[in-house]
Structures are given as C-alpha cells and as structure tokens.
C-alpha cells in the first residue's frame, strides 16, 4: 500500500468517530449555523486533537461560511487546509516523501546519534527496532545501545531485536549508569564506522524528577564523546493515550531537548487527532508513526497524507 492508504487503514478507528459524529452534519443546501458548528466542534474534540486546534477550525468555518448555505466540498476543503497548515508549522521545510530519512538531522560526518526516550509501555523498544530496520533499508549501518539498565527484560528484548536485524548492540550489566552505556554506544559506533547509533533509555514517568534529570545527564555525556550529538532526540508516544501525551511531550522536551516524535500504535486508537494537538501546542513535529506490529510497520509522517486520510469517506 502507498502511504495514503496505510494512513487510511491505520486511522480507521479515528475515522469511525468522525463519521459517527458528522455523518449528516454538512448536507448541500443546509444553512451552516452555530448549532452545526458546535456539533462539529464536539466531533473534532472526540478525536483528541484538542480544543485549540478544533476551535481554530471552527473559527475559520464560521468566518467563511457562517449563516450561509452549505457546500460540503467547500467545508471539507477548508478543514483539510487548516489542519495541514497546523501540522506543517510555520516556516518548516516539508519533508521529502521519497526520502524516508529526510526528517532526521543526519550528521555531516561520523555517526548520527539518536537518543530515544518515553514512558513505560509506549512501545519504545519496538519503535527502536522499527527505526533501525528503516535505517538499514536505507543502507545505513546501525549500532544499538541498551541504556535501560534498570530492567533486564528491556535489554533482552532489544538484544533479541539486534540479533534479528543483524546489527551490533552495546549492553552492560543491570544497574550500570545509563550514561556510561550511551557513551560506550557512541564510542562503538565511531570505532566500527557505523552510520547511526540509536541509544535506548529507561522508560520513566514524566513526574519522576530524578529520572528526568538523568536524561539530561545522558544528553550531556553523549555530547562530550561526540560534539554536536545527540543529533536527534526522539520521544516515543503511545497514540492511544491521546491528550495525556501532551504532558509527556512537555516534560520530556524540557529534560532531553526533544527534536521529534515517534507516534506508536496509531493503528489501534480512535484518538489519532492527538497528532494535531502535539504539533500545535508543543511545536514538536511528529516524524514517524507506527502503523502496525511488524518491524516494517513504520512510516514517515506526512501531514498531507494524514489529513487527507483522516477525512476520506467522512
């Protein structure tokens, strides 16, 4: 399937919410009044895109069409255009859909270091495996570093993925300082001439201040070994958490200087609109999305395809 069709399939639950709420809302010849706008506003909110984004769309519709006879095509064109504007952000360079690595800030020379963080249970380890596979398909040599030294199971899981993907992994005994693992991971990537080092970190709640401070330490240690690194700090969010992801994004960004989002489990939620809320309220772009369980089920995030798929068949 092409990217649009993959989004369309992954967003089915979110689309069902919209379809239920707005199926008969915009019919040709009907006057667009405040009652219909309010009902549409509720439908948008149910996708978890947030009050700010939903209100911006409603304001645009009210300004252009309020009190006038509805032309459904005009309505949906405005909705799509406004959402794409929000998701692209002001002045942001649009990524090249033909180059799946275009969202990444790749190092000019030496290995690109990607630090990955997130709360427990969001699919972080699986997302790292998907990203490693993604990079390998693009011809990149990848080294993994198992920085979640608090949980032996996390190291075992990442090691299993490394074996399946046939890429090198740096591990240390339980209880080792995660910053030391990150340092050695970067060191190993340099030694073997790897293109990319992906550093895992322990899952943590955004409310655990000592663990959040530890992320800052890991960031600094990586930079000491390789100036300018990490080049990317990707926050893995579980799309099924909806608006709760905003709190995560805010706290993690403060501690780890997040540069982008990997949105996991987009195919399993009716809250796909949270992508919009994160982009508008946080200013952190969603760079990749998980669209299924398989290792190849990671896709570059395309705002245009996302919006068109979300409102297709509504």
PyMOL commands that set and color helices and strands:
alter all, ss='L'
color gray80, all
select helices_A, chain A and resi 3-10+12-22+34-45+51-65+72-88+124-137+152-165+178-192+209-225+239-241+244-256+266-268+274-282+303-310
alter helices_A, ss='H'
color red, helices_A
select strands_A, chain A and resi 112-117+142-145+168-170+196-199+232-238+260-264+286-290+298-300
alter strands_A, ss='S'
color yellow, strands_A
deselect
rebuild
show_as cartoon
